[in-house]
């Protein structure tokens, strides 16, 4: 039996959606510490181990756009359950993998499942938590789970690998996934009946193939360029990304039901959200990677010690998200919160760039800057995402989520590529990786680049997001949707009926 929910949502719904979010983002980093054990067990060399990471990142980033559209067409709960089922089955396959090929296949399937789950859960959060206060709390918890998953994954992976073996970094997902599958039909509202005859035209198959192909090629290029340089594979990926991107753009202009609806891209809040998410990804993901490398290769930490060194980021993140963030959004609005969050991320990353060097102490060099970084993360996740989703028409929330998450994953891939190349180029020109000082300085330069990208995010937030009006900061706005045949507007039921929204702020 399905639990009915009001605009305030419900605690079981929030726990279900955010627990799955935690699993999805744990898988981004949980494998890092286990890579040596995986290599020994499955006879994987450095290139193969890189693909244990990249297979997930590639499909997670590449399938977001079409997955968002599928959520809108086939239903939020239906696709949430489909994504969780695939993620659970792929995790079981990865944990039981007898060889490298099976493991890499399972990791790719996990990424596809994650690409389906994230737009579905964000669409559900946006639809069910429409009361302004509940909306702020729900997105604060969601943001804390996303960042906590990325931050805690390294430490948890080290503990599981050492205590019970590498298969458990994947098998731990199975009981949680099964519990989510059992709970979903009981507490999530049912989807409308799907008109099967309209499914294929509304899915825009040509756009799905060209758009997904373009994203896969772009993420592949970003993932492989630092290690390979420009060779046949990366050059092919670059050309394919350009050609498929051009074909996708042409298809979207002429298709009656495009994956990227024009009314969605016309929203100022949507454009601002895409830019903000790209900068969020380009700054915080490289920061995690570069700090981990610097702690281990520059400061002599073990892999597990490096994981625990960044664990306070997850704890502080969750505390800020659950306490200060909802009040800040209500008081100041998303524009100010996003700018402040980006400023904190920039300050924390700059502090790490300045302080992390051989011989530096954890208490003085790592912890203070990590606190600033951690305090900013939930703010940038929420305020780069929530305004755009609440400004989107109700029937396009899945597509909107796909756009935002695609922007963030592409930003992360491109930012990591650029900053890694910057760091390795500096190191190569000043003594090479065998010189600890040159290696540390190169990684610190990469962190400085991440801080600069976060600073650009401050400027983008102030320029692109509208200023909140008095009494409306952080409100969850009503949605206005456009009837496809007539272009007439109709207003969905919501907590602020009769209001007009621009870029996620209520007017």
Secondary structure, 3 states (H helix, E strand, C coil): CCCCCECCECHHHHHHHHHHHHHHHHHHHCCCCCHHHHHHHHCCCHHHHHHHHHHHHHHHHHCHHHHHHHHHHHCHHHHHHHHHHHHHHHHHHHHCCCCHHHHHHHHHHHHHHHHHHHHHHHHHHHHHCCCHHHHHHHHHHHHHHHHHHHHHHHHHHHHHHHHCCCCHHHHHHHHHHHHHHHHHHHHCCCCCCCCHHHHHHHHCHHHHHHHHHHHHHHHHHHHHHHHHCCCHHHHHHHHHHHHHHHHHHHHHHHCCCCCCCHHHHCCHHHHHHHHHHHHHHHHHHHHHHHHHHHHHHHCCCCHHHHHHHCHHHHHHHHHHHHHHHHHHHHHHHHHHHHHHHHHHHHHHHHHHHHHCCCCCCHHHHHHHHHHHHHHHHHHHHHHHHHHHHHHCCHHHHHHHHHHHHHHHHHHHHHHHHHHHHHHHHHHHHCCCCCCHHHHHHHHHHHHHHHHHHHHHHHHHHHHHCCCCCCCCCCCCCCCEEECCCCCCEEECCCCCCCCCEECCEEC
